[in-house]
């Protein structure tokens, strides 16, 4: 996979595309619209349902990035990271690669919906349209966030000391269920667990803290900001879903000044994921994009100007004039994380890095870097019972439950 270096940030964003590269720029087929496929919690291989579908691959120029601390992307840990920072990464990378305006496909966790909304608010000239699938863009309440924060920090301390196979499988199960819903098939859990083992074991474990903390402390996208969205929007929702709670969902009625087209997925009244409907979603998206005006905007040629204008928009939206004093070429300049949270993150990240330096050998991967077993190769009914949580429960349960149960010998091998 190729990558693009973001100046002054130390970030190298890796990406997947069906376009060719020429002189450091992407060469797109002018007869095909350009699509930015957004991926949040997991890496770009999990967008195979789009890249491998001829419905999209034969019709569009496709590109997707591994955001910070996912997949192959290289980046320093930054306590200031939030989805405004990630959106700045994506916009800057698109500009550096010479992309003109593009359509955004935002299907997945809350992160991708926030990325799309941030991009549309700060770089409206880059976006031609957005497709939301089961869109939600607000986190749990503060008490749940605090509880989950503590549990996640405890889990990261355990992994920083020693890679533990059962803990990784537990994290993978929780991550897969959170991203894809409670009906996620076992082969998808296998893929998620493998992704975590490959990218967050060994000295890489602090990366997972960097990824999850950004989500937990993400502030709400206030409804008043949604009125600033003016691009056409495809809004796909399912009749029955476990992915977005009714109290946090973004509704078409929130998008007052956008042209909204709604598509409802008819599905059985049971927990499910989007997996069985991927081709249908792709077909709806293709039809929507092809109905949009085909006028192609010229690519942004001066990254500094584009990023400076975006920072100015953020200043106007938030009423924070101090943002204008920041360097627009540094994605962290777009951060709205509170100072107390920044200090806490820095302290924990430093602790995790220090613990990793004295790490005991684990049994996650073999000598060739291959995971020693699949999630499905062990009896998992115990985990399904122990960690099945109601929708109001925190994303991650305490890792101490795993450790204590393991010590009692109650986890089946």
Secondary structure, 3 states (H helix, E strand, C coil): CEEEEECCCCEEEEEEECCEEECCEEECCCCCCEEEECCCCCCHHHHHHHHCCHHHHCCCEEEEECCCCCCCCECCCCCCCCHHHHHHHHHHHHHHCCCCCEEEEEECCHHHHHHHHHHHHHCCCCEEEEEEECCECCCCCHHHHHHHHHHHHHHHHHHHHECCHHHHHHHHHHHHHHHHCCCCCHHHHHHHHHHHHHHHCHHHHHHHHHHHHHHHCCCCCCHHHHCCCCCEEEEEEECCCCCCCCCCECCHHHCCCCCEEEEEECCCCCCCCCHHHHHHHHHHHHHHHHCCCCCCCCCCCCHHHHHHHHHHHHHHHHCCHHHHHCCCCCHHHHCCCCHHHHHHHHHHHHHHHHHHCCCECCCCECCCCCECCCHHHCCCHHHHHHHCCCCCCCCCCCHHHHHHHHHCCCCCC
